[in-house]
């Protein structure tokens, strides 16, 4: 039970790990620390009480991609896997339908914007002309004749029934 004062680097060398791993171990175990005159942290530690087994690091190149084949699935998991596969297909079809609907809506919006732009242009052209030119542009009636307004068919039926009576 010999208590020693070690820096993180020295502790890492004793435990067979890096300086940062030793610092994290000290933080996790809440061991007492003291700052030395040179600015380095010293840790009061009893190495016989610490049961530290460093885990080997795994490189990303050594890892294999996770792929599941039908042979790997246990028999009791097959119904669950089939249900998940059916859910996946249903969601894929739903996503495709929604994408098609979105594209149709986008084309409708673009057509509506083009119509709005055309109508705004026509309105601006009409507003730019004076009112008297708009009146002069209308078709003139020949002199001696008068304009007979069009009568609605319902009104004509009422007049026709009143003439008979």
N, CA, C and O atoms as a DFTB+ gen file, in Angstrom:
660 C
 N C O
     1  1       0.820      -1.175       0.000
     2  2       0.000       0.000       0.000
     3  2       0.870       1.247       0.000
     4  3       0.807       2.063       0.919
     5  1       1.644       1.377      -0.992
     6  2       2.502       2.550      -1.092
     7  2       1.810       3.577      -1.973
     8  3       1.512       3.304      -3.136
     9  1       1.554       4.757      -1.420
    10  2       0.928       5.825      -2.171
    11  2       2.034       6.612      -2.868
    12  3       3.012       7.029      -2.248
    13  1       1.853       6.800      -4.161
    14  2       2.853       7.507      -4.950
    15  2       2.238       8.759      -5.548
    16  3       1.022       8.852      -5.716
    17  1       3.091       9.717      -5.864
    18  2       2.668      10.924      -6.573
    19  2       3.202      10.817      -7.993
    20  3       4.410      10.869      -8.221
    21  1       2.280      10.665      -8.948
    22  2       2.687      10.478     -10.343
    23  2       1.993      11.511     -11.228
    24  3       0.869      11.931     -10.951
    25  1       2.667      11.904     -12.274
    26  2       2.030      12.758     -13.270
    27  2       1.193      11.852     -14.183
    28  3       1.290      10.627     -14.128
    29  1       0.377      12.484     -15.013
    30  2      -0.469      11.690     -15.922
    31  2       0.385      10.858     -16.867
    32  3       0.039       9.713     -17.160
    33  1       1.482      11.405     -17.345
    34  2       2.348      10.670     -18.259
    35  2       2.959       9.455     -17.555
    36  3       2.979       8.357     -18.111
    37  1       3.455       9.656     -16.333
    38  2       4.054       8.544     -15.586
    39  2       3.009       7.478     -15.258
    40  3       3.287       6.280     -15.325
    41  1       1.804       7.929     -14.902
    42  2       0.736       6.974     -14.600
    43  2       0.354       6.179     -15.844
    44  3       0.100       4.977     -15.769
    45  1       0.317       6.845     -16.967
    46  2       0.010       6.150     -18.218
    47  2       1.059       5.112     -18.562
    48  3       0.724       4.030     -19.044
    49  1       2.333       5.428     -18.320
    50  2       3.407       4.461     -18.579
    51  2       3.291       3.258     -17.653
    52  3       3.502       2.125     -18.086
    53  1       2.961       3.485     -16.393
    54  2       2.822       2.382     -15.432
    55  2       1.636       1.485     -15.768
    56  3       1.706       0.264     -15.627
    57  1       0.535       2.115     -16.218
    58  2      -0.665       1.325     -16.496
    59  2      -0.689       0.787     -17.925
    60  3      -1.515      -0.065     -18.252
    61  1       0.198       1.271     -18.764
    62  2       0.245       0.784     -20.142
    63  2      -0.818       1.431     -21.023
    64  3      -1.383       0.787     -21.908
    65  1      -1.078       2.684     -20.777
    66  2      -2.052       3.397     -21.598
    67  2      -1.530       4.799     -21.890
    68  3      -0.428       5.149     -21.467
    69  1      -2.289       5.581     -22.588
    70  2      -1.854       6.928     -22.951
    71  2      -2.029       7.892     -21.788
    72  3      -2.655       7.565     -20.779
    73  1      -1.464       9.091     -21.947
    74  2      -1.567      10.123     -20.921
    75  2      -3.022      10.554     -20.744
    76  3      -3.483      10.760     -19.621
    77  1      -3.743      10.688     -21.863
    78  2      -5.149      11.095     -21.796
    79  2      -6.015      10.021     -21.139
    80  3      -6.934      10.337     -20.383
    81  1      -5.725       8.767     -21.424
    82  2      -6.488       7.685     -20.794
    83  2      -6.238       7.664     -19.289
    84  3      -7.156       7.407     -18.510
    85  1      -4.997       7.934     -18.880
    86  2      -4.692       7.980     -17.452
    87  2      -5.427       9.149     -16.792
    88  3      -5.943       9.009     -15.683
    89  1      -5.477      10.287     -17.459
    90  2      -6.189      11.441     -16.909
    91  2      -7.676      11.145     -16.757
    92  3      -8.278      11.512     -15.748
    93  1      -8.273      10.487     -17.743
    94  2      -9.691      10.125     -17.663
    95  2      -9.932       9.110     -16.546
    96  3     -10.968       9.159     -15.882
    97  1      -8.993       8.198     -16.335
    98  2      -9.117       7.220     -15.254
    99  2      -9.091       7.923     -13.897
   100  3      -9.856       7.573     -12.998
   101  1      -8.219       8.904     -13.751
   102  2      -8.134       9.659     -12.493
   103  2      -9.433      10.418     -12.266
   104  3      -9.938      10.461     -11.144
   105  1      -9.969      11.008     -13.306
   106  2     -11.236      11.722     -13.157
   107  2     -12.360      10.765     -12.787
   108  3     -13.188      11.076     -11.931
   109  1     -12.391       9.590     -13.436
   110  2     -13.452       8.627     -13.174
   111  2     -13.382       8.079     -11.754
   112  3     -14.411       7.886     -11.107
   113  1     -12.169       7.829     -11.274
   114  2     -11.996       7.289      -9.922
   115  2     -11.987       8.390      -8.859
   116  3     -11.965       8.083      -7.667
   117  1     -12.002       9.643      -9.257
   118  2     -11.993      10.801      -8.353
   119  2     -10.816      10.731      -7.372
   120  3     -10.971      10.879      -6.160
   121  1      -9.648      10.501      -7.947
   122  2      -8.444      10.445      -7.133
   123  2      -7.970      11.860      -6.821
   124  3      -8.173      12.768      -7.626
   125  1      -7.342      12.059      -5.666
   126  2      -6.871      13.406      -5.308
   127  2      -5.716      13.835      -6.214
   128  3      -4.835      13.042      -6.545
   129  1      -5.744      15.127      -6.610
   130  2      -4.715      15.691      -7.484
   131  2      -4.114      16.914      -6.818
   132  3      -4.727      17.568      -5.974
   133  1      -2.903      17.187      -7.228
   134  2      -2.203      18.350      -6.704
   135  2      -1.392      18.933      -7.851
   136  3      -0.816      18.202      -8.657
   137  1      -1.356      20.264      -7.913
   138  2      -0.601      20.910      -8.979
   139  2       0.809      21.176      -8.483
   140  3       1.002      21.798      -7.438
   141  1       1.794      20.703      -9.238
   142  2       3.196      20.880      -8.866
   143  2       3.657      22.290      -9.227
   144  3       2.923      23.044      -9.866
   145  1       4.870      22.640      -8.816
   146  2       5.412      23.965      -9.095
   147  2       5.623      24.191     -10.591
   148  3       5.556      25.327     -11.060
   149  1       5.871      23.141     -11.326
   150  2       6.106      23.280     -12.769
   151  2       4.800      23.302     -13.566
   152  3       4.844      23.371     -14.795
   153  1       3.654      23.247     -12.913
   154  2       2.355      23.343     -13.574
   155  2       1.740      22.009     -13.924
   156  3       0.594      21.970     -14.370
   157  1       2.449      20.923     -13.741
   158  2       1.912      19.605     -14.057
   159  2       1.072      19.106     -12.885
   160  3       1.345      19.424     -11.728
   161  1       0.069      18.336     -13.197
   162  2      -0.785      17.765     -12.162
   163  2      -0.168      16.471     -11.659
   164  3       0.259      15.620     -12.438
   165  1      -0.132      16.346     -10.351
   166  2       0.351      15.116      -9.726
   167  2      -0.826      14.436      -9.053
   168  3      -1.672      15.082      -8.436
   169  1      -0.861      13.123      -9.185
   170  2      -1.970      12.343      -8.669
   171  2      -1.462      11.471      -7.532
   172  3      -0.432      10.809      -7.657
   173  1      -2.188      11.475      -6.429
   174  2      -1.890      10.588      -5.306
   175  2      -2.590       9.269      -5.593
   176  3      -3.818       9.211      -5.659
   177  1      -1.802       8.204      -5.764
   178  2      -2.385       6.943      -6.211
   179  2      -1.684       5.764      -5.549
   180  3      -0.475       5.781      -5.316
   181  1      -2.475       4.748      -5.258
   182  2      -1.957       3.473      -4.791
   183  2      -2.218       2.484      -5.918
   184  3      -3.364       2.097      -6.149
   185  1      -1.177       2.077      -6.614
   186  2      -1.328       1.232      -7.790
   187  2      -1.831      -0.167      -7.450
   188  3      -2.390      -0.840      -8.315
   189  1      -1.646      -0.619      -6.213
   190  2      -2.113      -1.959      -5.857
   191  2      -3.637      -2.005      -5.739
   192  3      -4.238      -3.070      -5.878
   193  1      -4.264      -0.852      -5.483
   194  2      -5.714      -0.828      -5.353
   195  2      -6.433      -0.658      -6.694
   196  3      -7.624      -0.951      -6.803
   197  1      -5.726      -0.194      -7.686
   198  2      -6.360       0.049      -8.989
   199  2      -6.314      -1.228      -9.811
   200  3      -5.255      -1.824     -10.005
   201  1      -7.463      -1.627     -10.281
   202  2      -7.565      -2.793     -11.157
   203  2      -7.863      -2.265     -12.555
   204  3      -9.017      -2.209     -12.981
   205  1      -6.817      -1.884     -13.252
   206  2      -6.991      -1.271     -14.569
   207  2      -6.510      -2.223     -15.653
   208  3      -5.347      -2.626     -15.670
   209  1      -7.419      -2.579     -16.556
   210  2      -7.086      -3.412     -17.714
   211  2      -7.407      -2.604     -18.969
   212  3      -8.576      -2.481     -19.335
   213  1      -6.406      -2.060     -19.626
   214  2      -6.699      -1.263     -20.815
   215  2      -7.256      -2.141     -21.931
   216  3      -6.769      -3.244     -22.182
   217  1      -8.278      -1.629     -22.585
   218  2      -8.879      -2.374     -23.699
   219  2      -8.100      -2.075     -24.966
   220  3      -7.677      -0.939     -25.179
   221  1      -7.906      -3.068     -25.800
   222  2      -7.177      -2.807     -27.041
   223  2      -8.007      -1.908     -27.955
   224  3      -9.230      -2.024     -28.027
   225  1      -7.322      -1.028     -28.636
   226  2      -8.010      -0.124     -29.555
   227  2      -8.303      -0.854     -30.850
   228  3      -7.533      -1.712     -31.284
   229  1      -9.422      -0.507     -31.461
   230  2      -9.807      -1.120     -32.723
   231  2      -9.703      -0.073     -33.812
   232  3     -10.257       1.020     -33.695
   233  1      -9.011      -0.405     -34.842
   234  2      -8.910       0.539     -35.954
   235  2     -10.133       0.395     -36.854
   236  3     -10.758      -0.664     -36.907
   237  1     -10.457       1.457     -37.547
   238  2     -11.631       1.419     -38.421
   239  2     -11.394       0.535     -39.641
   240  3     -12.350       0.073     -40.265
   241  1     -10.122       0.293     -39.991
   242  2      -9.851      -0.563     -41.146
   243  2     -10.095      -2.025     -40.824
   244  3     -10.390      -2.816     -41.719
   245  1      -9.977      -2.393     -39.558
   246  2     -10.166      -3.781     -39.184
   247  2     -11.622      -4.178     -39.026
   248  3     -11.934      -5.362     -38.900
   249  1     -12.508      -3.205     -39.033
   250  2     -13.915      -3.511     -38.838
   251  2     -14.542      -3.931     -40.156
   252  3     -14.269      -3.351     -41.207
   253  1     -15.365      -4.923     -40.082
   254  2     -16.062      -5.411     -41.257
   255  2     -17.443      -4.777     -41.333
   256  3     -18.047      -4.495     -40.298
   257  1     -17.950      -4.550     -42.529
   258  2     -19.299      -3.988     -42.631
   259  2     -20.330      -4.994     -42.134
   260  3     -20.184      -6.202     -42.320
   261  1     -21.354      -4.481     -41.513
   262  2     -22.402      -5.337     -40.963
   263  2     -23.385      -5.650     -42.076
   264  3     -24.047      -4.756     -42.603
   265  1     -23.476      -6.902     -42.424
   266  2     -24.434      -7.340     -43.431
   267  2     -25.160      -8.550     -42.880
   268  3     -24.554      -9.446     -42.292
   269  1     -26.440      -8.560     -43.077
   270  2     -27.241      -9.694     -42.608
   271  2     -27.750     -10.446     -43.825
   272  3     -28.330      -9.859     -44.738
   273  1     -27.531     -11.712     -43.825
   274  2     -28.064     -12.538     -44.897
   275  2     -29.167     -13.414     -44.321
   276  3     -29.330     -13.504     -43.105
   277  1     -29.901     -14.039     -45.179
   278  2     -31.015     -14.864     -44.731
   279  2     -30.532     -16.065     -43.926
   280  3     -31.277     -16.582     -43.094
   281  1     -29.298     -16.520     -44.156
   282  2     -28.802     -17.681     -43.420
   283  2     -28.475     -17.329     -41.973
   284  3     -28.520     -18.193     -41.097
   285  1     -28.140     -16.046     -41.716
   286  2     -27.741     -15.632     -40.368
   287  2     -28.930     -15.464     -39.432
   288  3     -28.760     -15.511     -38.214
   289  1     -30.097     -15.273     -39.958
   290  2     -31.260     -14.992     -39.123
   291  2     -31.751     -16.286     -38.489
   292  3     -31.945     -17.305     -39.153
   293  1     -31.940     -16.201     -37.191
   294  2     -32.425     -17.376     -36.479
   295  2     -33.885     -17.634     -36.850
   296  3     -34.594     -16.706     -37.239
   297  1     -34.338     -18.878     -36.735
   298  2     -35.717     -19.193     -37.140
   299  2     -36.777     -18.405     -36.368
   300  3     -37.807     -18.055     -36.944
   301  1     -36.558     -18.119     -35.098
   302  2     -37.576     -17.400     -34.342
   303  2     -37.617     -15.914     -34.722
   304  3     -38.584     -15.225     -34.398
   305  1     -36.589     -15.420     -35.399
   306  2     -36.556     -14.024     -35.801
   307  2     -37.061     -13.812     -37.225
   308  3     -37.233     -12.669     -37.649
   309  1     -37.298     -14.877     -37.964
   310  2     -37.743     -14.748     -39.350
   311  2     -39.075     -14.014     -39.492
   312  3     -39.185     -13.163     -40.374
   313  1     -40.105     -14.296     -38.665
   314  2     -41.352     -13.531     -38.805
   315  2     -41.159     -12.033     -38.546
   316  3     -41.755     -11.193     -39.219
   317  1     -40.324     -11.720     -37.567
   318  2     -40.048     -10.307     -37.276
   319  2     -39.323      -9.656     -38.446
   320  3     -39.642      -8.533     -38.838
   321  1     -38.358     -10.358     -38.994
   322  2     -37.615      -9.817     -40.132
   323  2     -38.531      -9.632     -41.338
   324  3     -38.414      -8.643     -42.061
   325  1     -39.431     -10.571     -41.554
   326  2     -40.361     -10.458     -42.676
   327  2     -41.312      -9.279     -42.463
   328  3     -41.643      -8.564     -43.409
   329  1     -41.742      -9.083     -41.236
   330  2     -42.631      -7.951     -40.941
   331  2     -41.908      -6.623     -41.166
   332  3     -42.473      -5.685     -41.729
   333  1     -40.654      -6.557     -40.721
   334  2     -39.866      -5.339     -40.935
   335  2     -39.630      -5.096     -42.429
   336  3     -39.660      -3.954     -42.887
   337  1     -39.402      -6.154     -43.171
   338  2     -39.201      -6.015     -44.618
   339  2     -40.475      -5.506     -45.283
   340  3     -40.413      -4.657     -46.171
   341  1     -41.630      -6.018     -44.860
   342  2     -42.905      -5.550     -45.415
   343  2     -43.139      -4.080     -45.054
   344  3     -43.615      -3.301     -45.879
   345  1     -42.801      -3.706     -43.817
   346  2     -42.923      -2.303     -43.408
   347  2     -42.017      -1.415     -44.254
   348  3     -42.412      -0.325     -44.668
   349  1     -40.817      -1.885     -44.504
   350  2     -39.873      -1.121     -45.308
   351  2     -40.404      -0.910     -46.727
   352  3     -40.333       0.195     -47.266
   353  1     -40.933      -1.976     -47.325
   354  2     -41.470      -1.857     -48.690
   355  2     -42.672      -0.916     -48.724
   356  3     -42.807      -0.111     -49.645
   357  1     -43.537      -1.017     -47.726
   358  2     -44.715      -0.142     -47.664
   359  2     -44.296       1.327     -47.539
   360  3     -44.870       2.191     -48.203
   361  1     -43.314       1.611     -46.707
   362  2     -42.838       2.982     -46.538
   363  2     -42.138       3.482     -47.799
   364  3     -42.233       4.661     -48.138
   365  1     -41.434       2.584     -48.494
   366  2     -40.783       2.981     -49.744
   367  2     -41.825       3.367     -50.795
   368  3     -41.664       4.367     -51.495
   369  1     -42.889       2.576     -50.903
   370  2     -43.965       2.898     -51.851
   371  2     -44.649       4.206     -51.463
   372  3     -44.985       5.011     -52.332
   373  1     -44.855       4.420     -50.175
   374  2     -45.477       5.657     -49.703
   375  2     -44.601       6.861     -50.041
   376  3     -45.101       7.902     -50.467
   377  1     -43.303       6.710     -49.849
   378  2     -42.374       7.801     -50.159
   379  2     -42.380       8.112     -51.654
   380  3     -42.318       9.276     -52.048
   381  1     -42.456       7.073     -52.484
   382  2     -42.508       7.297     -53.934
   383  2     -43.796       8.004     -54.332
   384  3     -43.770       8.897     -55.179
   385  1     -44.930       7.618     -53.732
   386  2     -46.201       8.300     -54.016
   387  2     -46.143       9.766     -53.613
   388  3     -46.574      10.643     -54.360
   389  1     -45.606      10.023     -52.427
   390  2     -45.504      11.397     -51.950
   391  2     -44.578      12.225     -52.835
   392  3     -44.835      13.406     -53.067
   393  1     -43.509      11.618     -53.328
   394  2     -42.589      12.337     -54.201
   395  2     -43.277      12.679     -55.521
   396  3     -43.105      13.783     -56.037
   397  1     -44.056      11.743     -56.076
   398  2     -44.787      12.018     -57.311
   399  2     -45.813      13.126     -57.089
   400  3     -45.967      14.010     -57.933
   401  1     -46.508      13.081     -55.966
   402  2     -47.488      14.126     -55.651
   403  2     -46.803      15.482     -55.482
   404  3     -47.337      16.507     -55.907
   405  1     -45.639      15.489     -54.871
   406  2     -44.889      16.718     -54.702
   407  2     -44.461      17.300     -56.048
   408  3     -44.532      18.511     -56.254
   409  1     -44.021      16.447     -56.954
   410  2     -43.615      16.924     -58.278
   411  2     -44.806      17.474     -59.057
   412  3     -44.677      18.478     -59.757
   413  1     -45.976      16.817     -58.940
   414  2     -47.181      17.335     -59.605
   415  2     -47.562      18.697     -59.037
   416  3     -47.918      19.610     -59.783
   417  1     -47.488      18.830     -57.718
   418  2     -47.822      20.114     -57.088
   419  2     -46.847      21.197     -57.522
   420  3     -47.237      22.350     -57.708
   421  1     -45.593      20.835     -57.682
   422  2     -44.590      21.811     -58.104
   423  2     -44.870      22.289     -59.524
   424  3     -44.747      23.481     -59.806
   425  1     -45.242      21.384     -60.417
   426  2     -45.564      21.805     -61.783
   427  2     -46.817      22.678     -61.794
   428  3     -46.889      23.638     -62.561
   429  1     -47.809      22.359     -60.953
   430  2     -49.010      23.197     -60.858
   431  2     -48.656      24.596     -60.356
   432  3     -49.188      25.588     -60.854
   433  1     -47.772      24.675     -59.387
   434  2     -47.367      25.972     -58.852
   435  2     -46.640      26.787     -59.917
   436  3     -46.880      27.986     -60.057
   437  1     -45.762      26.142     -60.659
   438  2     -45.035      26.860     -61.709
   439  2     -45.986      27.367     -62.790
   440  3     -45.814      28.479     -63.290
   441  1     -46.979      26.572     -63.152
   442  2     -47.956      27.005     -64.148
   443  2     -48.787      28.167     -63.607
   444  3     -49.080      29.115     -64.337
   445  1     -49.166      28.096     -62.338
   446  2     -49.944      29.176     -61.731
   447  2     -49.128      30.464     -61.663
   448  3     -49.664      31.548     -61.892
   449  1     -47.850      30.356     -61.352
   450  2     -46.992      31.544     -61.312
   451  2     -46.866      32.171     -62.695
   452  3     -46.875      33.395     -62.825
   453  1     -46.748      31.341     -63.725
   454  2     -46.658      31.872     -65.085
   455  2     -47.951      32.591     -65.458
   456  3     -47.910      33.655     -66.075
   457  1     -49.093      32.022     -65.093
   458  2     -50.385      32.663     -65.381
   459  2     -50.514      33.982     -64.627
   460  3     -50.985      34.971     -65.188
   461  1     -50.104      34.008     -63.375
   462  2     -50.158      35.232     -62.581
   463  2     -49.276      36.304     -63.208
   464  3     -49.681      37.463     -63.293
   465  1     -48.088      35.936     -63.643
   466  2     -47.186      36.903     -64.256
   467  2     -47.790      37.460     -65.546
   468  3     -47.709      38.661     -65.805
   469  1     -48.396      36.586     -66.353
   470  2     -49.020      37.034     -67.608
   471  2     -50.176      37.973     -67.319
   472  3     -50.293      39.014     -67.965
   473  1     -51.033      37.635     -66.367
   474  2     -52.181      38.473     -66.042
   475  2     -51.763      39.805     -65.427
   476  3     -52.384      40.834     -65.691
   477  1     -50.709      39.788     -64.607
   478  2     -50.214      41.039     -64.045
   479  2     -49.687      41.951     -65.146
   480  3     -49.863      43.168     -65.086
   481  1     -49.038      41.362     -66.156
   482  2     -48.559      42.153     -67.292
   483  2     -49.705      42.767     -68.070
   484  3     -49.646      43.937     -68.448
   485  1     -50.761      41.979     -68.315
   486  2     -51.928      42.503     -69.028
   487  2     -52.608      43.610     -68.220
   488  3     -53.024      44.622     -68.785
   489  1     -52.723      43.425     -66.915
   490  2     -53.344      44.427     -66.062
   491  2     -52.534      45.721     -66.046
   492  3     -53.099      46.813     -66.089
   493  1     -51.224      45.596     -65.984
   494  2     -50.364      46.779     -65.997
   495  2     -50.510      47.519     -67.327
   496  3     -50.520      48.750     -67.353
   497  1     -50.622      46.772     -68.436
   498  2     -50.801      47.410     -69.741
   499  2     -52.138      48.125     -69.801
   500  3     -52.214      49.232     -70.334
   501  1     -53.198      47.521     -69.268
   502  2     -54.505      48.171     -69.257
   503  2     -54.511      49.405     -68.372
   504  3     -55.110      50.419     -68.732
   505  1     -53.870      49.338     -67.247
   506  2     -53.844      50.481     -66.340
   507  2     -52.996      51.626     -66.885
   508  3     -53.206      52.782     -66.518
   509  1     -52.050      51.316     -67.749
   510  2     -51.198      52.376     -68.275
   511  2     -51.925      53.232     -69.313
   512  3     -51.519      54.371     -69.547
   513  1     -52.994      52.717     -69.947
   514  2     -53.769      53.492     -70.923
   515  2     -54.764      54.398     -70.204
   516  3     -55.331      54.004     -69.185
   517  1     -54.984      55.610     -70.722
   518  2     -56.003      56.477     -70.141
   519  2     -57.396      55.902     -70.360
   520  3     -57.609      55.107     -71.276
   521  1     -58.330      56.299     -69.528
   522  2     -59.678      55.742     -69.594
   523  2     -60.378      56.082     -70.903
   524  3     -61.159      55.273     -71.405
   525  1     -60.117      57.257     -71.467
   526  2     -60.810      57.669     -72.679
   527  2     -60.337      56.882     -73.886
   528  3     -61.084      56.721     -74.851
   529  1     -59.082      56.381     -73.845
   530  2     -58.619      55.543     -74.957
   531  2     -59.274      54.165     -74.894
   532  3     -59.532      53.537     -75.921
   533  1     -59.534      53.715     -73.689
   534  2     -60.227      52.428     -73.557
   535  2     -61.640      52.542     -74.091
   536  3     -62.145      51.611     -74.718
   537  1     -62.288      53.684     -73.846
   538  2     -63.630      53.880     -74.374
   539  2     -63.613      54.030     -75.888
   540  3     -64.496      53.515     -76.574
   541  1     -62.615      54.733     -76.412
   542  2     -62.527      54.954     -77.857
   543  2     -62.211      53.655     -78.586
   544  3     -62.535      53.512     -79.764
   545  1     -61.607      52.747     -77.925
   546  2     -61.224      51.487     -78.559
   547  2     -62.423      50.580     -78.792
   548  3     -62.382      49.705     -79.657
   549  1     -63.491      50.782     -78.026
   550  2     -64.667      49.940     -78.197
   551  2     -65.247      50.135     -79.588
   552  3     -65.062      51.177     -80.216
   553  1     -65.925      49.151     -80.039
   554  2     -66.508      49.187     -81.376
   555  2     -67.658      50.186     -81.416
   556  3     -68.575      50.136     -80.595
   557  1     -67.591      51.110     -82.402
   558  2     -68.633      52.115     -82.526
   559  2     -69.856      51.513     -83.203
   560  3     -69.745      50.669     -84.092
   561  1     -71.047      51.976     -82.753
   562  2     -72.316      51.518     -83.332
   563  2     -72.623      52.372     -84.567
   564  3     -72.350      53.573     -84.569
   565  1     -73.193      51.758     -85.623
   566  2     -73.564      52.563     -86.797
   567  2     -74.662      53.558     -86.425
   568  3     -75.526      53.274     -85.595
   569  1     -74.607      54.726     -87.059
   570  2     -75.591      55.761     -86.748
   571  2     -76.966      55.339     -87.230
   572  3     -77.084      54.684     -88.265
   573  1     -78.001      55.703     -86.499
   574  2     -79.365      55.352     -86.853
   575  2     -79.815      54.047     -86.244
   576  3     -81.017      53.780     -86.228
   577  1     -78.949      53.249     -85.760
   578  2     -79.360      51.993     -85.120
   579  2     -79.073      52.094     -83.632
   580  3     -78.232      52.879     -83.192
   581  1     -79.742      51.338     -82.921
   582  2     -79.516      51.364     -81.478
   583  2     -79.214      49.950     -81.009
   584  3     -79.555      48.965     -81.665
   585  1     -78.581      49.883     -79.885
   586  2     -78.131      48.606     -79.325
   587  2     -79.249      47.994     -78.512
   588  3     -79.745      48.604     -77.565
   589  1     -79.650      46.775     -78.885
   590  2     -80.676      46.044     -78.147
   591  2     -79.964      45.121     -77.182
   592  3     -79.184      44.265     -77.597
   593  1     -80.225      45.288     -75.907
   594  2     -79.558      44.408     -74.945
   595  2     -80.077      42.982     -75.079
   596  3     -81.231      42.757     -75.443
   597  1     -79.230      42.053     -74.788
   598  2     -79.599      40.644     -74.814
   599  2     -80.460      40.350     -73.603
   600  3     -80.158      40.788     -72.493
   601  1     -81.532      39.606     -73.821
   602  2     -82.448      39.266     -72.748
   603  2     -82.207      37.831     -72.351
   604  3     -82.006      36.955     -73.193
   605  1     -82.230      37.613     -71.091
   606  2     -82.019      36.284     -70.551
   607  2     -83.154      35.363     -70.995
   608  3     -84.283      35.826     -71.155
   609  1     -82.889      34.096     -71.193
   610  2     -83.899      33.144     -71.666
   611  2     -85.025      32.992     -70.656
   612  3     -86.170      32.770     -71.049
   613  1     -84.732      33.106     -69.369
   614  2     -85.782      33.019     -68.345
   615  2     -86.732      34.216     -68.454
   616  3     -87.946      34.082     -68.303
   617  1     -86.148      35.383     -68.718
   618  2     -86.970      36.583     -68.862
   619  2     -87.829      36.472     -70.118
   620  3     -88.993      36.872     -70.109
   621  1     -87.270      35.939     -71.184
   622  2     -88.039      35.753     -72.424
   623  2     -89.203      34.802     -72.184
   624  3     -90.289      35.007     -72.727
   625  1     -88.998      33.784     -71.391
   626  2     -90.070      32.834     -71.105
   627  2     -91.175      33.517     -70.315
   628  3     -92.349      33.217     -70.529
   629  1     -90.837      34.426     -69.409
   630  2     -91.840      35.128     -68.633
   631  2     -92.660      36.052     -69.545
   632  3     -93.886      36.119     -69.445
   633  1     -91.950      36.767     -70.442
   634  2     -92.645      37.651     -71.375
   635  2     -93.547      36.852     -72.318
   636  3     -94.661      37.277     -72.625
   637  1     -93.075      35.722     -72.764
   638  2     -93.856      34.900     -73.682
   639  2     -95.127      34.398     -72.994
   640  3     -96.192      34.359     -73.609
   641  1     -95.018      34.019     -71.739
   642  2     -96.196      33.522     -71.023
   643  2     -97.198      34.649     -70.729
   644  3     -98.403      34.402     -70.675
   645  1     -96.708      35.882     -70.540
   646  2     -97.604      36.994     -70.256
   647  2     -98.324      37.453     -71.522
   648  3     -99.448      37.949     -71.435
   649  1     -97.705      37.301     -72.699
   650  2     -98.352      37.683     -73.960
   651  2     -99.485      36.724     -74.279
   652  3    -100.497      37.140     -74.844
   653  1     -99.342      35.456     -73.934
   654  2    -100.353      34.459     -74.247
   655  2    -101.599      34.697     -73.393
   656  3    -102.721      34.486     -73.852
   657  1    -101.401      35.126     -72.184
   658  2    -102.534      35.287     -71.272
   659  2    -103.375      36.475     -71.553
   660  3    -104.358      36.716     -70.853
